[in-house]
Structures are given as C-alpha cells and as structure tokens.
Amino acid sequence: MQGIWLTHPAATFNETARTSALNRQGQLTKPPGALGKLEDIAVQFAAFQGVEKPNLQRIHISIFAADHGVAEENVSLFPQAVTAEMVRNFARGGAAISVLAQHLNAELEVINLGTVSVVEPLKNVRDERIAAGSANFAKTAAMTESQCQQALQAGRNAALRAQKNGAQLFIGGEMGIANTTSASAIACALLAESPQNLAGRGTGLDAAGVSHKAQIIAAALALHALDAQQPKEVLRCLGGFEIAGLAGAYIAAAQLGLPVLVDGFISSVAALVAVRINPSVRDWLLFAHTSAEAGHQRVLTALNAEALLQLGMRLGEGSGAAVAVPLIQLACTLHSGMATFAEAGVSEQH
Amino acid sequence: MQGIWLTHPAATFNETARTSALNRQGQLTKPPGALGKLEDIAVQFAAFQGVEKPNLQRIHISIFAADHGVAEENVSLFPQAVTAEMVRNFARGGAAISVLAQHLNAELEVINLGTVSVVEPLKNVRDERIAAGSANFAKTAAMTESQCQQALQAGRNAALRAQKNGAQLFIGGEMGIANTTSASAIACALLAESPQNLAGRGTGLDAAGVSHKAQIIAAALALHALDAQQPKEVLRCLGGFEIAGLAGAYIAAAQLGLPVLVDGFISSVAALVAVRINPSVRDWLLFAHTSAEAGHQRVLTALNAEALLQLGMRLGEGSGAAVAVPLIQLACTLHSGMATFAEAGVSEQH
C-alpha cells in the first residue's frame, strides 16, 4: 500500500472567499480588468487562503538535488561533481536561489536525494541520499520501484514540513547535472513528442551537443517502450530522484491546500508527472516563467498553463519561481490595499 | 531660447563599470546567460551607476495629471471629473500607484498640470496647473507654444527634484481622462500609422467606441496635417499637458544620468516624443511592460524596445513600471550577491 497517498484528491478551494474577492476587484478604483493577470492572481490567492484579502509573506523553498547515471553519456557541459559542489554553494549562500531566498526572507532547505559522492553535514541540507545517483537510463531503468517511491515520499515530507512551518507558498527547485536530459525524456514519453522537438541546450550545449542528447533520449525511449498512461513507470525509468521528489512535493502540497509556484523546464516536467498521476493537483499549481529551454513551452501548453514571466532564464534551482514571488506579493497588496470607488469618492464609468 | 535644454545630449555611461560587471557575470556560479534578461539589467545598471555591483533602493515616481479638451468628443467611458478625483485618491493612498509606491518605499509626487477644476491643497500634490485642461484637438491645437514649453519644463523640474533626492530610478505616471486618445493621435502622427491600427480600448471601450475614437483621431490628423519630423509640434497640437510633462522628464532624466523605467502605452508615446526630439535619450530608458492597449507593441517596436513584463495591465499611473521594480532589484541583488566559481569552489564547464 506504499504510495497510496499519491492519488488522494487535492484540497478544495474556498469559493466564498473567491466570490468576495471577485466582488472587491470590481469595486477598486481602476477600470475593471486594468491590472490584468495581477487581478486573477489576487482572486486565486483569496480562494487558496479562504480570505477576501490574501497576503503572501511566508515562502518555503525546497531544492532537491541528485545525480544522474545518464551523465556518463556526455550530455552536459559540466562535470558531475558540480551537483555536490552546488549543494555546498546553496548552503553557503552563494547560489542564485540562496541570494533570492535571503532577499525574499524565504525558508530555504536542500534535500540531497542522491549525489554521487557523500556531502559533509551542512546547515539547511538534509542528507536523504537514496543511492549514489540514479542508474543510466540509456541502459536500464533509472530507479527501482522502491527508490522511486522513496523519492516521491521525500517530496511529500518537504511539503509537510512547509505546511508545519506555516508556509503560504511552496517552491521546488532542483539541481542535478544531466537533468534536462532526464526531464526531456520524461516529457517525450508523456507527450508522445520526438526528442528532436523537446531536447534543448541545457546549461549551454551547441547544436551538435543537442543533437547527441536527442539521440541518447531516442534510444532510451526505444529501449524502455513506455506507456504514457503509466506516468509513475515513466518517472521510474527515466526520472531522477530530484524530479520524483518535486512531483511528490507538488502532489502533497495540493493535498494540503498549499499553493505551488512551479519554476522552469525540469520543474514543469515534474508538475506534468504529478498532474498525470493525480489530475486534481493542477488547480494548486501556478507557473512562474517560460524558460529559454526548448521544450518548456510545449510542457506548459500540455498543462494548460500560462507562465507569469518570460525573461529568458534557464538556471533551475527554483530561481525563476523566486523571481516571480514579488509579482504575487504585489497582486495581493494591490487587491487588499487599494480604495474602492465609494471609499475614494471617485465616479464610476458612465 | 526657452527650451534649448531639450536637445542637449544625454549623459554618457561608465564603460569601465559595464566591462567590470560583464566580467563578473561570467564568473558567477551559473551557466553563462542562465539568468537571461536579469543579467543584461544588472550590467546596464552597473553602467548607469558607474559601479561593478549596482543596487536599486531609491525610486522616484512623478505622476503628471491633466484634463483633455478632446474628452468632450465622447472618447472615454469615465467622466472628466475622474481626473481630479484620482489626484485626491493618489494623495490619500487609495490608488494602485499609491499602494505600490508604499510597498516599494518609493517617493511619490503628483504634479497637477491642468485638471479642469481646481483641486484643494493636498499632501504630495503640486499645483502647477497650466490651464483648465488642454484644448480639444479635434477642433484646434491642444496647447499653445508657451503651454507646451511650460509642461515640458514641469517634467524637467520633476527629474531635477528626483536627482536632488538621490533617486536611482525615475518612473513617470499619468492620469487624464481621454489621454489614450491623445497618445494614439501622437503615435499615428509620428509613426505614419492609421488610427484604426493604433486606437485601443482605453479604460474599456467596446468595438463601436474604439471605432468612434479612431474616427475622431483620423479627423484631427487631417485637420492638423502634421509633419512627423517635427515632434514638438505634434506634441503641441495633439498632446496633453501630462504627456508633455512625461516627455520633458524623460529627456531631463537622461541628461542627468538618471535611468527611467517607462510605464505603458501613454508613457511609451511620451518616450517616443522624447526620443524623436532628442535621440540620445533612448539609452537611459527601460521599458517595464507591454500593456493590453492595442497600439503599445507598435510604439515599443518603433523604440526598438523589449518590455520586461507582459501581464495584460492597462491602468497607467506608472503602475506597470512600479510592478517591474522588484525584477530590477533582484537582478542587481543576484549580480552583487552571488558567489563566483572560485569563491564557491565549483567546477567550471569542460
């Protein structure tokens, strides 16, 4: 019965609060709709939080890190050691997501689900290594059934910690050399797309590198012969521990009624896995940005998602999601702080 | 010799600081280019501020308000009284831009360049009324030569105040019932576009309303027979006092070496006027967002500008620019706060 939680329904919205917030939007001193997407966000957060005037102060960021066996196929510009080195950089405050978390006063934790080498104990880093990296999916399944379950559960535990700490928003980040290869393979399997369409530059491959990466993915898809209707099996064969961790976290957050701000390509693929496992999760997901990675727009389209930002970012770590946080905060602040026509003595339209 | 300042060259950048910042970007612990536009912004602010590690704390917002004679042609859904009512709402903190300014800890001032009715003295509102609204440009020139000059100078004075207060960023906002009609007319004259292409919904006109607005503009363009090579004359005949104020502020800010974050459609048209009067101004302008107003993208294209945000906003007041401020702050914070590969002991690419 392990993993039975995965398909439990997501929390329901507070429709009364949504209606109150919608009414309030119509009374604020601006033409109806003039704040565009910021109005939708405010109303959505009212429904999430069950209050007419939502706010966003407490943000939880969990970064899942793991190595990928497929890195030995020469699919990344960076050596595999970088995964563990970046875990240290996250902990010491030098990485992009560390700087952003500090600026946003967000809670940041790193969950090491399987770097190749052991990382010494570090502040805010949880050692939950499942194995010394996933297996090379070009040759065999990336995870065993039990490893995949363990990674999903690690994600769930992160969402539970976030809720316990009073988080109002969950952001997942990832770090793992070669994980755009893994994410692209998963997206191809779930969307029946060819690797030529979904494989991208990752950390900066040239055209020949992208072509090689697409070939590795194509061969792996042929090897595993997966069924798009079995998303957990797709995840197990092609995923990394960190992608499974993200998917588990998204599912659990939705079940807990904790909204999720999804980052870039890899996170969106994890979101796609989560929604395919449990469609009710979708309502609790917001999408922060469209990244520069080739396949991201395709994955967003499959999720019927429109991202908030288009800044050409492609870093991962949860960085794009963190950059979008101020927009949500401003949306809530405008919604709660603006005067109504009646309060301000401003004439309404003819 | 009044107005001779308009064509003085803009300040020059600090190229040494730009080069240092570019070098630093290449050493930060991320793949080159992975922060997308945020990297460009950080390097640009390094050049603006003359330091390798820029920051953005002090933001100045000047809202120019004025009424438009063309409002009598039935081109807006809202009564003209709203301009003065919104001046009060700005001052009392209930308007969108007031809420945003408070959240950003920005300096906010309102410059009344010509509401139809006198507004009682209010905190942070400067009474610089040139006339009881501009003249109806469907019948005659909107401003006299001297009124236009006075409005441009009022804008310049705002930029001078901002600099004196140590501002690191200038945001201009506007309020004036019927001013999308004025801005659309100016854009048509400067870009040789037809009103059918550039007239938009403003505060929310339906298709018939937009069509009527386009007809009013077309007739006015025929009446004034303007030359696109004479941008000041285009401004004088079709502009509002607040659009001239914005144009003057942008020109002066660039001359003072104070970067400008341009808001939506009306502000971008003022930026177009400013750049046509003085092309050197362009280098100091950043564009915050692409609004939902029909003609905005066309104006941005003419300015060779790519806006940071696309949120479907169409409120004016400087609100879209204020919403984009956190992105610039995060860009600077990331640039200044991230560790280099050497500092973090992270391996560089193969």
Chai-1 contact restraints between the chains, C-beta under 6 A:
chainA,res_idxA,chainB,res_idxB,connection_type,confidence,min_distance_angstrom,max_distance_angstrom,comment,restraint_id
A,T29,B,N89,contact,1.0,0.0,6.0,A-B,restraint_1
A,T29,B,A95,contact,1.0,0.0,6.0,A-B,restraint_2
A,K30,B,A96,contact,1.0,0.0,6.0,A-B,restraint_3
A,K30,B,L315,contact,1.0,0.0,6.0,A-B,restraint_4
A,P31,B,T203,contact,1.0,0.0,6.0,A-B,restraint_5
A,P31,B,G204,contact,1.0,0.0,6.0,A-B,restraint_6
A,A34,B,R314,contact,1.0,0.0,6.0,A-B,restraint_7
A,A34,B,L315,contact,1.0,0.0,6.0,A-B,restraint_8
A,L35,B,M313,contact,1.0,0.0,6.0,A-B,restraint_9
A,G36,B,L311,contact,1.0,0.0,6.0,A-B,restraint_10
A,G36,B,G312,contact,1.0,0.0,6.0,A-B,restraint_11
A,G36,B,M313,contact,1.0,0.0,6.0,A-B,restraint_12
A,K37,B,L311,contact,1.0,0.0,6.0,A-B,restraint_13
A,K37,B,G312,contact,1.0,0.0,6.0,A-B,restraint_14
A,L77,B,Q349,contact,1.0,0.0,6.0,A-B,restraint_15
A,L77,B,H350,contact,1.0,0.0,6.0,A-B,restraint_16
A,F78,B,Q349,contact,1.0,0.0,6.0,A-B,restraint_17
A,P79,B,S347,contact,1.0,0.0,6.0,A-B,restraint_18
A,A81,B,S347,contact,1.0,0.0,6.0,A-B,restraint_19
A,V82,B,S347,contact,1.0,0.0,6.0,A-B,restraint_20
A,E85,B,V346,contact,1.0,0.0,6.0,A-B,restraint_21
A,N89,B,T29,contact,1.0,0.0,6.0,A-B,restraint_22
A,N89,B,A344,contact,1.0,0.0,6.0,A-B,restraint_23
A,N89,B,V346,contact,1.0,0.0,6.0,A-B,restraint_24
A,G94,B,T29,contact,1.0,0.0,6.0,A-B,restraint_25
A,G94,B,A339,contact,1.0,0.0,6.0,A-B,restraint_26
A,G94,B,A344,contact,1.0,0.0,6.0,A-B,restraint_27
A,A95,B,T29,contact,1.0,0.0,6.0,A-B,restraint_28
A,A96,B,K30,contact,1.0,0.0,6.0,A-B,restraint_29
A,A96,B,L334,contact,1.0,0.0,6.0,A-B,restraint_30
A,A96,B,M338,contact,1.0,0.0,6.0,A-B,restraint_31
A,V99,B,L334,contact,1.0,0.0,6.0,A-B,restraint_32
A,V99,B,G337,contact,1.0,0.0,6.0,A-B,restraint_33
A,V99,B,M338,contact,1.0,0.0,6.0,A-B,restraint_34
A,H103,B,T333,contact,1.0,0.0,6.0,A-B,restraint_35
A,T203,B,P31,contact,1.0,0.0,6.0,A-B,restraint_36
A,G204,B,P31,contact,1.0,0.0,6.0,A-B,restraint_37
A,L311,B,G36,contact,1.0,0.0,6.0,A-B,restraint_38
A,L311,B,K37,contact,1.0,0.0,6.0,A-B,restraint_39
A,G312,B,G36,contact,1.0,0.0,6.0,A-B,restraint_40
A,G312,B,K37,contact,1.0,0.0,6.0,A-B,restraint_41
A,M313,B,L35,contact,1.0,0.0,6.0,A-B,restraint_42
A,M313,B,G36,contact,1.0,0.0,6.0,A-B,restraint_43
A,R314,B,A34,contact,1.0,0.0,6.0,A-B,restraint_44
A,L315,B,K30,contact,1.0,0.0,6.0,A-B,restraint_45
A,L315,B,A34,contact,1.0,0.0,6.0,A-B,restraint_46
A,V323,B,L330,contact,1.0,0.0,6.0,A-B,restraint_47
A,P326,B,P326,contact,1.0,0.0,6.0,A-B,restraint_48
A,L330,B,V323,contact,1.0,0.0,6.0,A-B,restraint_49
A,T333,B,H103,contact,1.0,0.0,6.0,A-B,restraint_50
A,L334,B,A96,contact,1.0,0.0,6.0,A-B,restraint_51
A,L334,B,V99,contact,1.0,0.0,6.0,A-B,restraint_52
A,G337,B,V99,contact,1.0,0.0,6.0,A-B,restraint_53
A,M338,B,A96,contact,1.0,0.0,6.0,A-B,restraint_54
A,M338,B,V99,contact,1.0,0.0,6.0,A-B,restraint_55
A,A339,B,G94,contact,1.0,0.0,6.0,A-B,restraint_56
A,A344,B,N89,contact,1.0,0.0,6.0,A-B,restraint_57
A,A344,B,G94,contact,1.0,0.0,6.0,A-B,restraint_58
A,V346,B,E85,contact,1.0,0.0,6.0,A-B,restraint_59
A,V346,B,N89,contact,1.0,0.0,6.0,A-B,restraint_60
A,S347,B,P79,contact,1.0,0.0,6.0,A-B,restraint_61
A,S347,B,A81,contact,1.0,0.0,6.0,A-B,restraint_62
A,S347,B,V82,contact,1.0,0.0,6.0,A-B,restraint_63
A,Q349,B,L77,contact,1.0,0.0,6.0,A-B,restraint_64
A,Q349,B,F78,contact,1.0,0.0,6.0,A-B,restraint_65
A,H350,B,L77,contact,1.0,0.0,6.0,A-B,restraint_66
